[in-house]
Amino acid sequence: MVETKDGEIDHLVSINGRPITGKEQERENRRIQKLLAHPEEIRKQRASQASDANEERKLLKMLPDAFIYKYDGTQGNQTKLRFQPNPRFRATDRESQVFHHMEGEMYIDPREKHIAEINGRLISPVKFGEGLLGHLEKGGTFLVKQRDVGGGHWEMTYLDVQMNGKALFFKTIAVRQTESDSGFRRLPDGTTASRAGQFLNIQAGQMTSADDVRELANSSVVGDGQ
């Protein structure tokens, strides 16, 4: 994947560890070219991602008030906190209602003053609009990890959501989803979507074996620092 100011471009490189075939490579190239020929599709995708990012930031700002925290030692150079719902917290919208039903652990990088990991679970079912706008069942879990990928730029490196139900407030995050991102490298600021497509085609076209796939998998996410 390559992040650009215009949006994110990705290229499939393998399926279950098997390098894609020549025909699949050609199909991916055509898909990317079609996407680049219709920038409105990239902007639509970026808008959905931006919407979720704004929602995440809004929820993060509520964390200090939404939970009661207890110091639980350290893990490596990180501070561990346990959290549980704050009965005095008043949800301002249906998205923040979930905080009344969640407990878990949080790991803080004290030097960077940044959340490095949140591991949460639902201790009771959640109903949005009496269930008409969505619901999440008790027992669902989520795990989010972040780290400094270079130059003080923090990115999510791992996401694991295992929920039963349906929530309507995230456009690009499913209730059952696992994503692992690694191998961050920085491209020049201002890298265009067109240049990103060329880069991905070159990288994917150079692979000839499963070993090549594994090597690229360790450097598969490229950001431009935007």
C-alpha positions as CSV (number, residue, x, y, z in Angstrom):
1,M,0.0,0.0,0.0
2,V,1.1,3.5,-0.7
3,E,-0.4,6.5,1.1
4,T,-0.6,9.7,-0.9
5,K,-2.1,13.1,-0.5
6,D,-4.8,12.0,-3.0
7,G,-5.6,8.7,-1.3
8,E,-4.4,5.2,-0.7
9,I,-3.4,2.9,-3.5
10,D,-2.8,-0.9,-2.9
11,H,-1.6,-3.8,-5.0
12,L,-2.4,-7.5,-4.3
13,V,0.9,-9.5,-4.2
14,S,-0.1,-12.9,-2.9
15,I,-3.1,-15.1,-1.9
16,N,-2.5,-17.4,1.1
17,G,1.2,-17.0,0.6
18,R,1.2,-17.9,-3.1
19,P,2.5,-15.2,-5.4
20,I,-0.1,-14.0,-7.8
21,T,0.0,-15.4,-11.4
22,G,0.8,-13.5,-14.5
23,K,-2.9,-13.1,-15.3
24,E,-3.6,-11.9,-11.8
25,Q,-0.8,-9.4,-12.1
26,E,-2.3,-8.1,-15.3
27,R,-5.7,-7.9,-13.7
28,E,-4.3,-5.9,-10.8
29,N,-2.5,-3.5,-13.2
30,R,-5.7,-2.9,-15.1
31,R,-7.6,-2.3,-11.8
32,I,-5.1,0.2,-10.7
33,Q,-5.0,2.0,-14.0
34,K,-8.8,2.1,-14.0
35,L,-8.7,3.6,-10.5
36,L,-6.2,6.2,-11.5
37,A,-8.3,7.1,-14.5
38,H,-11.2,7.9,-12.2
39,P,-9.8,10.0,-9.3
40,E,-13.2,10.5,-7.9
41,E,-13.1,6.9,-6.7
42,I,-9.9,7.5,-4.9
43,R,-11.4,10.6,-3.3
44,K,-14.5,8.7,-2.3
45,Q,-12.3,6.1,-0.6
46,R,-10.3,8.8,1.1
47,A,-13.4,10.5,2.3
48,S,-14.6,7.3,4.0
49,Q,-11.2,6.8,5.6
50,A,-11.2,10.5,6.8
51,S,-14.7,10.1,8.2
52,D,-13.6,7.1,10.3
53,A,-10.4,8.9,11.4
54,N,-12.5,11.8,12.6
55,E,-14.8,9.5,14.5
56,E,-11.8,7.7,16.0
57,R,-10.3,11.1,17.1
58,K,-13.6,12.1,18.7
59,L,-13.8,8.9,20.6
60,L,-10.2,9.1,21.7
61,K,-10.8,12.6,23.2
62,M,-13.5,11.0,25.4
63,L,-11.2,8.3,26.9
64,P,-10.0,10.4,29.9
65,D,-13.7,10.9,31.1
66,A,-15.2,7.6,29.8
67,F,-13.2,5.2,32.1
68,I,-11.7,4.8,35.5
69,Y,-8.1,3.9,35.2
70,K,-5.9,1.8,37.6
71,Y,-2.1,1.6,37.3
72,D,-1.0,-2.0,36.7
73,G,2.7,-1.9,36.4
74,T,4.9,-1.7,33.3
75,Q,5.6,-3.9,30.3
76,G,9.0,-3.1,28.8
77,N,9.2,0.7,28.6
78,Q,5.4,1.1,28.5
79,T,3.0,1.9,31.4
80,K,0.1,-0.5,31.8
81,L,-3.3,0.8,32.9
82,R,-6.5,-1.2,33.5
83,F,-9.8,0.6,32.7
84,Q,-13.4,0.1,33.4
85,P,-16.5,2.2,32.7
86,N,-16.9,5.4,34.6
87,P,-20.6,5.4,35.8
88,R,-20.5,9.2,35.9
89,F,-19.7,9.5,32.1
90,R,-22.5,10.7,30.0
91,A,-22.5,9.5,26.4
92,T,-23.1,12.4,24.0
93,D,-24.0,10.2,21.0
94,R,-24.7,6.6,20.1
95,E,-21.1,5.9,19.2
96,S,-19.8,6.8,22.7
97,Q,-22.5,4.6,24.3
98,V,-20.1,1.7,23.8
99,F,-17.9,3.0,26.6
100,H,-20.5,2.1,29.2
101,H,-20.0,-1.6,28.2
102,M,-16.3,-1.9,27.9
103,E,-13.3,-2.8,30.0
104,G,-9.7,-3.7,29.2
105,E,-6.0,-2.7,29.3
106,M,-4.2,0.3,27.8
107,Y,-0.4,0.7,27.3
108,I,1.1,4.1,27.2
109,D,4.5,5.2,25.9
110,P,5.4,7.7,28.7
111,R,8.3,9.3,26.8
112,E,6.2,10.0,23.7
113,K,2.9,10.5,25.7
114,H,1.1,8.3,23.2
115,I,-1.2,5.3,23.4
116,A,0.7,2.3,22.1
117,E,-2.0,-0.3,22.6
118,I,-5.6,-0.7,23.6
119,N,-7.1,-4.1,24.3
120,G,-10.8,-4.0,25.1
121,R,-13.8,-6.3,25.5
122,L,-17.5,-5.8,25.9
123,I,-18.8,-6.8,29.3
124,S,-22.5,-6.3,28.3
125,P,-24.5,-6.0,25.0
126,V,-24.7,-2.7,23.3
127,K,-27.9,-1.5,21.5
128,F,-27.9,1.6,19.3
129,G,-31.3,3.3,19.0
130,E,-32.9,0.3,20.8
131,G,-31.2,-2.0,18.3
132,L,-32.7,-0.3,15.2
133,L,-29.4,1.4,14.4
134,G,-27.1,-1.5,15.2
135,H,-26.1,-3.7,18.1
136,L,-23.0,-5.5,19.5
137,E,-23.2,-8.6,21.6
138,K,-21.4,-9.2,24.9
139,G,-18.0,-10.8,24.7
140,G,-16.7,-8.9,21.6
141,T,-13.1,-7.9,21.6
142,F,-10.8,-5.4,19.9
143,L,-7.1,-4.9,19.9
144,V,-5.3,-1.8,18.4
145,K,-1.5,-1.3,18.4
146,Q,0.3,1.8,17.3
147,R,4.0,2.7,17.1
148,D,6.4,5.4,15.8
149,V,7.2,4.3,12.2
150,G,9.8,7.1,11.8
151,G,10.3,10.8,12.4
152,G,7.7,10.9,15.3
153,H,4.9,9.7,12.9
154,W,2.7,7.2,14.7
155,E,0.6,4.7,12.6
156,M,-1.6,1.8,13.5
157,T,0.3,-1.4,13.0
158,Y,-2.2,-3.9,14.1
159,L,-6.0,-4.1,14.3
160,D,-8.1,-7.1,15.4
161,V,-11.8,-6.6,15.8
162,Q,-13.9,-9.7,16.8
163,M,-17.5,-8.5,17.4
164,N,-20.8,-10.1,16.9
165,G,-23.5,-7.7,15.7
166,K,-23.6,-4.7,13.5
167,A,-22.4,-1.1,14.0
168,L,-23.2,1.7,11.5
169,F,-20.7,4.4,12.6
170,F,-17.5,3.0,11.0
171,K,-17.4,3.0,7.2
172,T,-14.1,1.1,6.7
173,I,-13.9,-1.0,9.8
174,A,-15.9,-4.3,10.0
175,V,-17.1,-6.0,13.2
176,R,-14.8,-8.9,12.3
177,Q,-11.5,-7.8,10.9
178,T,-7.8,-8.4,11.3
179,E,-5.1,-6.1,9.7
180,S,-1.4,-6.1,10.2
181,D,0.8,-3.4,8.7
182,S,4.6,-3.4,8.7
183,G,7.7,-2.3,6.7
184,F,6.9,1.4,6.7
185,R,9.1,3.5,4.4
186,R,8.8,7.1,3.6
187,L,8.3,8.4,0.0
188,P,8.9,12.0,-1.0
189,D,6.2,14.4,0.2
190,G,3.7,15.2,-2.5
191,T,3.8,11.7,-4.1
192,T,0.9,11.5,-6.4
193,A,-1.6,8.6,-6.8
194,S,-0.2,8.1,-10.4
195,R,3.4,7.8,-9.1
196,A,2.2,5.4,-6.4
197,G,0.5,3.2,-8.9
198,Q,3.7,3.0,-11.0
199,F,5.7,2.2,-7.8
200,L,3.4,-0.6,-6.9
201,N,3.4,-2.2,-10.4
202,I,7.2,-2.2,-10.4
203,Q,7.4,-3.7,-6.9
204,A,4.8,-6.4,-7.6
205,G,6.2,-7.2,-11.1
206,Q,9.7,-8.0,-9.6
207,M,8.4,-10.9,-7.6
208,T,9.0,-14.4,-9.0
209,S,8.8,-16.7,-5.9
210,A,7.2,-17.1,-2.5
211,D,10.5,-15.9,-1.0
212,D,10.0,-12.6,-2.9
213,V,6.5,-12.3,-1.6
214,R,7.7,-12.8,2.0
215,E,10.4,-10.2,1.5
216,L,8.0,-7.6,0.1
217,A,5.5,-8.5,2.9
218,N,8.1,-7.1,5.3
219,S,8.2,-3.8,3.5
220,S,4.7,-3.6,2.1
221,V,3.3,-0.4,3.6
222,V,4.7,2.8,2.4
223,G,3.8,6.3,3.7
224,D,4.7,9.7,2.4
225,G,4.5,11.4,5.8
226,Q,1.3,13.2,5.0
